[in-house]
Amino acid sequence: MPGINQLLARAAKRLPLYAFSNTNVPHVAYFSGQYAEVLGHFREVFLSSTIGLRKPDAEAYDHVVQAIGLPAERIVFFDDLAENIRGAQERGLRAVLVNSPDDVASALEALGI
């Protein structure tokens, strides 16, 4: 997503960032190298192929929330699929549907970042 690296860099100065992706081993091998700079902003990357859980299943969000160690309502979840947003909201996370970098920028501004 154009511009996302700069937004993540800005957010990482103020917040711990985590990623959660539904993916498989071959995709991980590809994007780990291709997007290393972007991935470097995250404290941890939760991969469905590693944790054995997938969005939008409730157990997947519960696993990530527990691993992060904060109450769900203190976590802001970004995703480009409405079903994943609904799943996150049902588990108590604040969620932002992302269709463009502007959605991320607006959410960060609303958070004072």
ABEGO torsion letter per residue (X at the ends): XBGAAAAAAAAAAABBBBBBBBBBAAAAAAAAAAAAAAAAABABBBBAAAAGBBOABAAAAAAAAAAAGBBAAABBBBBABAAAAAAAAAAGBBBBBBABAAAAAAAAAAAGX
